[in-house]
């Protein structure tokens, strides 16, 4: 048994989690679950990056302290990881004491190596990346960040520098001698080319930033957010702690067998150049591999909060649960390449793979077996049939693919066994034989072989679908929680055990109906009243002075205006105008309100703010989603919405506006 340490990036808390965060974490969870079944001693780490200028500014916009913003977003991560069954062993936060004592510890080792010095620094700075760029790296025109596409700003300040240039040759030797250090090979080639182009010393402090780890012995300086963040991989294990608390660090890092970082391709340079250079300077072991996966694209663009095209697939999870989405993400993307996300692709994959291939096969076999053998699994197993050899090939392919992080290939292998099993069943037609020869030994063998094939497939799915795969296993009379990968061997289905009726695990989706119920763009010819239920976005026609119909105080009292606090906010897919807000009105549950203010407000700037809501307005259906109230807004001279809100943040959610 070896040690296997797998990490996700730590996620920035200036925004709520989306499909990109979900994907990387599901990959890590799938791998961790597989390695545990393989018998490894696994340590799985995820967490949040909570320092830096972006967090400070985001919190300031919402009138919060940075730690308050971080706590709120972290709570959402914990909620989401519970929903997706993420089996992490630890969740690190860069605001934790264990982390804030580890960062100075690694810096002192780097300083002792003579690799840190003080100098003036000037350059183009992206606050989104919290990184300086050279003019050659910037996107033109406008000196824009090559990743975000947003304008950079010229900065000049005295900073602490790391002698990155000293590690140019050691890094190139690392890539030459250990090509598995960066995967896939395309990323290794990119990183090698970057380093061969020459490394400049790196600014590793920021002056005057309050929200960060203080740089030891240099008052006024805080540690560069990336050096701070990268240290999480060892701080969470106990690096920098007293000797009695360093057991996990010694086991999984210093003496560990595999130290695997899973990252998106946009941050591979930080992990494959800067991080190993820091570790070399500090005299610490390097990670075994930095595995950089591709991006999930929407409309052929990388999903990005700044672009406004992120996907938060709440509607899919709410209707079908997290496991089908886990399956889709790992089946649809060739790990290491980009992939496109769409609801239509999800429905197609769900109906084809889960509802038809797996669900129907299992259901048909269970129904036939229950009917033939008095509610039990077939009494006669079979150890001589063509499926045995295919199953062995499939299991070998599956295991090789999982070792190579080729998740799509592993699932494709399992589905090959399902396809072969279905062909086997069609050729032998046990439903016909059951009518002609009854519950014979031959029928028993055929049905047992089919169920055994499903059992092996469901066992292979345990790392991918930790909620539904055990239900498939239990539904066919097998052990729902096998202890190891040995369960992939042929012959594990119990004979003659009780077999309950199998409820549909993957009800087929009516694609046309489903697609019509999700947002597809602004509805043509929508009446004015329902559209206004989201927010007033255009000025009403002018009236002659005094011509408006007057109401008395009793009539006004029928309008229930209340103060609400925005708990969550996101763009409504395929709508340029609508935002979906979850608003706390002091009720048992927050309300979902659709507001036509997307051209004037970004979702992240509304979270935590107060709004005024018409609370007793009849619900309205917009683009397939219900709006349970109306957010009040005025308009500027150009017709852009201006939200009406309390001038100070003191009213409690649900407070009545009089």
Secondary structure, DSSP 8 states (H G I E B T S, - for coil): --EEEEE---EETTS---HHHHHHHHHHHHHHHHHHHTT-EEEEEEEEE--SHHHHHHHHHTT--HHHHHHHHHHHHHHHHHHTT---SEEEETTSHHHHHHHHHHHHHHHHTT-EEEEEEEEEEETTTTEEE-TTTSBTTTTB-TTT--B-EEEEEEEEEE-GGGGHHHHHHHHHH-GGGEESHHHHHHHHHHHHT----EE-EEES--SS-B-TT-TTEEE-HHHHHHTHHHHTTTTTS-GGG-HHHIIIIIS-SEEEEEEEGGGHHIIIIIHHHHHHHHT----SEEEEE--EEETTEE--TTTT-----HHHHHHH-HHHHHHHHHHHS-TTS-EE--HHHHHHHIIIIIIIIIIIHHHHHHHHHHHHTTSB--SS--SSSHHHHHHHHHHHHHHHHHHTT-HHHHHHHHHHHHHHHHHHHHHH-HHHHHHHH-S-HHHHHHHHHHHHHHHHHHHHTTTT-TTHHHHHHHHTTS-SS-SSGGGGSTT-S-SS-B------SS----HHHHHHHS--SS-TT--HHHHHTT---S------TT-S----HHHHTTS-EEEEEEEEEEE-TT-SS-EEEEEE-SSSS-EEEEES-TTT--HHHHTT-EEEEETTS--EEETTEEE-SEE-EEE-TTS-EEE---SSTTS-TT-B--
